[in-house]
Amino acid sequence: MSATSQRGGFVMGLVIGLLVGLALALGVALYITKAPVPFVNKVPQRTAEQDTAEAERNRTWDPNGPLGGKAGNRPAAAASSAVASASAPAAVAIAPPGAPPAAGNAPARDPAAILSGAPVPTAPQPPQAKAAQAFDYFVQAGAFGRTEEAEQQRAKLAMMGAMAKISERDQAGRVVYRVRLGPYPSREEADSQLARLQEQNIEAQIVRVEKP
């Protein structure tokens, strides 16, 4: 083989190698452009609605909003509710004519009566309270047939700090001298005094007397 043919074969091989290299480079370039780029396609694509919403949030953003809570519009909502409650008329319960006032509430007064200085009407009392106020209560520490015995019992009570009185009553044709403490306006006070006498071994009982 001559030197000319050897040079021709070398040049031909070099050209073929370049063509093959270019083809491989073109194939690699096409593969890279079609394949997804790492760490880029993983980011979600934003829509036009999301961009609009973010622009609106940025426009109304309040730097002091986090100081009042998670919701930035909480002070505005509280102010609007306060204005609404202040402007709303207060609800007033109106009882029918002749109906008794609610328990624990004083009856409403007429403004004209207030200006005229009329007395304040009081709430009606239950029947039990009226019945209790119609009686006085005494603690009777004995009834004796002789006045000396009654005086001794009263002196004994006085030494205990209890001031008693002696009253006379005709019973079955005989005069009886009763030693009583009181009167007490309530049964509770009379029961308290009775308990103190019983602690001192003094026989006594509660006597209820109707008020005149």
DRENTINU-131586 format. One record per residue (C-alpha): residue number from 1; residue in one letter; y, z, x. Coordinates in steps of 0.001 Angstrom, whole numbers, padded with zeros to 6 digits. Each point is the difference from the previous one (the first is absolute). Example, Ala and Ser with C-alpha at 12.3 -4.5 7.8 and 13.67 -1.06 7.14 Angstrom:
<recs>
+-----+------+---------+---------+---------+
! pos ! code !       Y !       Z !       X !
+-----+------+---------+---------+---------+
!   1 !    A ! -004500 !  007800 !  012300 !
!   2 !    S !  003440 ! -000660 !  001370 !
+-----+------+---------+---------+---------+
</recs>
This chain:
<recs>
+-----+------+---------+---------+---------+
! pos ! code !       Y !       Z !       X !
+-----+------+---------+---------+---------+
!   1 !    M !  000000 !  000000 !  000000 !
!   2 !    S !  003429 ! -000939 !  001339 !
!   3 !    A !  002994 !  002253 !  000339 !
!   4 !    T !  001860 ! -001906 ! -002745 !
!   5 !    S ! -002686 !  000670 ! -002579 !
!   6 !    Q ! -000070 !  003672 !  000970 !
!   7 !    R !  003761 !  000344 ! -000513 !
!   8 !    G ! -000251 ! -001807 ! -003356 !
!   9 !    G ! -002728 !  002358 ! -001159 !
!  10 !    F !  002027 !  003069 !  001066 !
!  11 !    V !  003093 ! -001200 ! -001861 !
!  12 !    M ! -002034 ! -000763 ! -003094 !
!  13 !    G ! -001580 !  003448 !  000104 !
!  14 !    L !  003402 !  001606 !  000422 !
!  15 !    V !  001394 ! -001868 ! -003024 !
!  16 !    I ! -003003 !  000881 ! -002111 !
!  17 !    G !  000373 !  003666 !  001055 !
!  18 !    L !  003667 ! -000006 ! -000987 !
!  19 !    L ! -000804 ! -001555 ! -003364 !
!  20 !    V ! -002717 !  002572 ! -000645 !
!  21 !    G !  002377 !  002832 !  001030 !
!  22 !    L !  002698 ! -001305 ! -002322 !
!  23 !    A ! -002483 ! -000240 ! -002853 !
!  24 !    L ! -001147 !  003570 !  000591 !
!  25 !    A !  003593 !  001259 !  000163 !
!  26 !    L !  000826 ! -001831 ! -003232 !
!  27 !    G ! -003021 !  001538 ! -001727 !
!  28 !    V !  000916 !  003479 !  001180 !
!  29 !    A !  003589 ! -000476 ! -001186 !
!  30 !    L ! -001181 ! -001131 ! -003458 !
!  31 !    Y ! -002368 !  002999 ! -000273 !
!  32 !    I !  002722 !  002442 !  000934 !
!  33 !    T !  002468 ! -001381 ! -002571 !
!  34 !    K ! -002576 !  000195 ! -002831 !
!  35 !    A ! -001422 !  003415 !  000919 !
!  36 !    P !  001839 !  003182 ! -001276 !
!  37 !    V !  002160 !  001748 !  002541 !
!  38 !    P ! -001162 !  003593 !  000689 !
!  39 !    F !  002244 !  002881 ! -001275 !
!  40 !    V !  002224 ! -002515 ! -001835 !
!  41 !    N ! -001913 ! -000981 ! -003129 !
!  42 !    K ! -000928 !  003636 ! -000588 !
!  43 !    V !  003618 !  000771 ! -001042 !
!  44 !    P !  000351 ! -000512 ! -003822 !
!  45 !    Q !  002387 ! -002696 ! -001019 !
!  46 !    R !  003120 !  001224 ! -001916 !
!  47 !    T !  000921 ! -001568 ! -003295 !
!  48 !    A !  003424 ! -000837 ! -001353 !
!  49 !    E ! -000218 !  002840 ! -002553 !
!  50 !    Q ! -000661 !  002534 !  002774 !
!  51 !    D !  002975 ! -001269 !  001987 !
!  52 !    T !  002221 !  000288 ! -003103 !
!  53 !    A ! -001197 !  003547 ! -000741 !
!  54 !    E !  000586 !  001100 !  003590 !
!  55 !    A !  003511 ! -001459 ! -000048 !
!  56 !    E !  000739 !  001913 ! -003222 !
!  57 !    R ! -001274 !  003268 !  001515 !
!  58 !    N !  002119 ! -000530 !  003082 !
!  59 !    R !  003044 ! -000658 ! -002175 !
!  60 !    T ! -000388 !  003258 ! -002023 !
!  61 !    W ! -001325 !  002160 !  002857 !
!  62 !    D !  001573 !  003462 !  000155 !
!  63 !    P ! -000187 !  001824 !  003363 !
!  64 !    N !  000273 !  003374 ! -001808 !
!  65 !    G ! -002768 ! -000786 ! -002447 !
!  66 !    P ! -002802 !  001807 !  001906 !
!  67 !    L !  002049 !  003242 ! -000027 !
!  68 !    G ! -000269 !  000244 ! -003772 !
!  69 !    G ! -003711 ! -000745 ! -000252 !
!  70 !    K ! -002305 ! -002975 !  000144 !
!  71 !    A !  001834 ! -001876 ! -002720 !
!  72 !    G !  003397 ! -001149 !  001181 !
!  73 !    N !  001359 ! -000293 ! -003568 !
!  74 !    R ! -000930 !  003602 ! -000987 !
!  75 !    P !  003615 !  001344 !  000135 !
!  76 !    A !  001204 ! -002862 ! -002166 !
!  77 !    A ! -002792 !  000610 ! -002515 !
!  78 !    A !  000767 !  003740 ! -000082 !
!  79 !    A !  003690 ! -000688 ! -000508 !
!  80 !    S ! -000720 ! -002421 ! -002843 !
!  81 !    S ! -002315 !  002511 ! -001701 !
!  82 !    A !  002636 !  002742 !  000357 !
!  83 !    V !  002651 ! -002250 ! -001571 !
!  84 !    A ! -002390 ! -000895 ! -002817 !
!  85 !    S ! -000821 !  003639 ! -000719 !
!  86 !    A !  003677 !  000953 !  000065 !
!  87 !    S !  000948 ! -002768 ! -002420 !
!  88 !    A ! -002898 !  000651 ! -002390 !
!  89 !    P !  000880 !  002362 ! -002885 !
!  90 !    A ! -001743 !  003368 ! -000013 !
!  91 !    A ! -002735 !  000375 ! -002609 !
!  92 !    V !  000794 !  002717 ! -002516 !
!  93 !    A ! -002671 !  001281 ! -002338 !
!  94 !    I !  001454 !  000394 ! -003509 !
!  95 !    A ! -001889 !  002355 ! -002262 !
!  96 !    P ! -000101 ! -000680 ! -003752 !
!  97 !    P !  002343 !  002042 ! -002201 !
!  98 !    G ! -001325 !  003471 ! -000734 !
!  99 !    A ! -002633 ! -000099 !  002749 !
! 100 !    P ! -000254 !  003126 !  002204 !
! 101 !    P !  001055 ! -000385 !  003648 !
! 102 !    A ! -002650 ! -000567 !  002637 !
! 103 !    A ! -001533 !  003062 !  001610 !
! 104 !    G !  001976 !  001256 !  002992 !
! 105 !    N !  003095 ! -002056 ! -000907 !
! 106 !    A !  003177 !  001390 ! -001555 !
! 107 !    P !  001247 ! -001842 ! -003093 !
! 108 !    A !  002649 ! -002632 !  000653 !
! 109 !    R !  003564 !  000953 ! -000928 !
! 110 !    D !  002491 ! -002129 ! -001806 !
! 111 !    P !  003021 ! -000859 !  002221 !
! 112 !    A !  002315 !  001001 ! -002857 !
! 113 !    A ! -001710 !  003401 ! -000189 !
! 114 !    I !  000425 !  000461 !  003745 !
! 115 !    L !  003748 ! -000710 ! -000218 !
! 116 !    S !  000395 !  002334 ! -002966 !
! 117 !    G ! -001649 !  002896 !  001844 !
! 118 !    A ! -002867 !  000409 ! -002471 !
! 119 !    P ! -002863 !  002264 !  001141 !
! 120 !    V ! -002926 ! -001601 !  001786 !
! 121 !    P ! -003005 ! -000379 ! -002325 !
! 122 !    T ! -003158 !  001593 !  001284 !
! 123 !    A ! -003459 ! -001508 ! -000156 !
! 124 !    P ! -002165 !  001317 ! -002844 !
! 125 !    Q ! -002442 !  002673 !  001120 !
! 126 !    P ! -003708 ! -000201 ! -000780 !
! 127 !    P ! -001375 !  002258 ! -002769 !
! 128 !    Q ! -001813 !  002196 !  002546 !
! 129 !    A !  003270 !  000810 !  001805 !
! 130 !    K !  001745 !  000811 ! -003268 !
! 131 !    A ! -002829 !  002325 ! -001041 !
! 132 !    A !  000089 !  001789 !  003363 !
! 133 !    Q !  003758 !  000558 ! -000231 !
! 134 !    A ! -000336 !  001588 ! -003449 !
! 135 !    F ! -001687 !  003136 !  001420 !
! 136 !    D !  000706 !  002788 !  002472 !
! 137 !    Y ! -002809 !  001528 !  002059 !
! 138 !    F ! -000452 !  003697 !  000801 !
! 139 !    V ! -002472 !  001848 !  002175 !
! 140 !    Q ! -001075 !  003100 ! -001900 !
! 141 !    A ! -001237 !  002767 !  002321 !
! 142 !    G ! -001228 !  002284 ! -002776 !
! 143 !    A !  000711 !  001449 ! -003443 !
! 144 !    F !  000129 !  003794 ! -000360 !
! 145 !    G !  000177 !  002456 ! -002882 !
! 146 !    R !  002315 !  002360 !  001851 !
! 147 !    T !  003336 ! -000818 !  001562 !
! 148 !    E ! -000790 !  002147 !  003077 !
! 149 !    E ! -002994 ! -002194 !  000829 !
! 150 !    A !  002085 ! -003134 ! -000363 !
! 151 !    E !  002659 !  001455 !  002316 !
! 152 !    Q ! -002644 !  000812 !  002630 !
! 153 !    Q ! -001287 ! -003591 ! -000109 !
! 154 !    R !  003501 ! -001395 !  000338 !
! 155 !    A !  000670 !  002293 !  003005 !
! 156 !    K ! -003217 ! -001174 !  001624 !
! 157 !    L !  001049 ! -003616 ! -000425 !
! 158 !    A !  003463 !  000774 !  001383 !
! 159 !    M ! -001578 !  001345 !  003184 !
! 160 !    M ! -001694 ! -003391 !  000355 !
! 161 !    G !  003338 ! -001790 ! -000404 !
! 162 !    A ! -000651 ! -001158 ! -003574 !
! 163 !    M !  002652 !  000969 ! -002550 !
! 164 !    A ! -001565 !  000589 ! -003418 !
! 165 !    K !  001420 !  000911 ! -003406 !
! 166 !    I ! -001375 !  002193 ! -002786 !
! 167 !    S !  000054 ! -001267 ! -003561 !
! 168 !    E ! -001126 !  001782 ! -003192 !
! 169 !    R ! -002102 ! -001481 ! -002751 !
! 170 !    D ! -001509 !  001400 ! -003187 !
! 171 !    Q ! -003709 ! -000807 !  000024 !
! 172 !    A ! -002315 !  001218 ! -002761 !
! 173 !    G !  002400 !  002738 ! -000968 !
! 174 !    R !  000416 !  001237 !  003576 !
! 175 !    V !  002716 ! -000602 !  002571 !
! 176 !    V ! -001226 ! -001835 !  003132 !
! 177 !    Y !  001999 ! -000126 !  003231 !
! 178 !    R ! -000522 ! -003295 !  001851 !
! 179 !    V !  000782 ! -000451 !  003708 !
! 180 !    R !  000920 ! -003628 !  000667 !
! 181 !    L !  001415 ! -002087 !  002835 !
! 182 !    G !  002075 ! -003049 ! -000790 !
! 183 !    P !  000851 ! -002106 ! -001785 !
! 184 !    Y ! -001107 ! -002991 !  002109 !
! 185 !    P !  001107 ! -003512 ! -000965 !
! 186 !    S ! -003339 ! -001572 !  000886 !
! 187 !    R ! -003657 !  000907 ! -000158 !
! 188 !    E ! -000371 ! -000691 !  003719 !
! 189 !    E !  002477 !  002731 !  000949 !
! 190 !    A ! -001693 !  002455 ! -002347 !
! 191 !    D ! -003418 ! -000826 !  001482 !
! 192 !    S !  001375 !  000598 !  003496 !
! 193 !    Q !  001240 !  003474 ! -000967 !
! 194 !    L ! -003317 !  000771 ! -001727 !
! 195 !    A ! -001908 ! -000896 !  003183 !
! 196 !    R !  002156 !  002407 !  002048 !
! 197 !    L ! -000723 !  002865 ! -002428 !
! 198 !    Q ! -003715 ! -000696 !  000005 !
! 199 !    E ! -000005 !  000166 !  003792 !
! 200 !    Q !  001243 !  003618 ! -000394 !
! 201 !    N ! -002802 !  000753 ! -002525 !
! 202 !    I !  002427 !  000194 ! -002912 !
! 203 !    E ! -001331 ! -001313 ! -003284 !
! 204 !    A !  002445 ! -002416 ! -001594 !
! 205 !    Q !  000088 ! -003040 ! -002255 !
! 206 !    I !  002264 ! -002915 ! -000927 !
! 207 !    V !  001912 !  000297 ! -003271 !
! 208 !    R !  001747 ! -003025 ! -001498 !
! 209 !    V !  002975 !  000674 ! -002264 !
! 210 !    E !  001779 ! -002629 ! -002031 !
! 211 !    K !  003663 ! -000326 !  000771 !
! 212 !    P !  002382 !  001036 ! -002785 !
+-----+------+---------+---------+---------+
</recs>
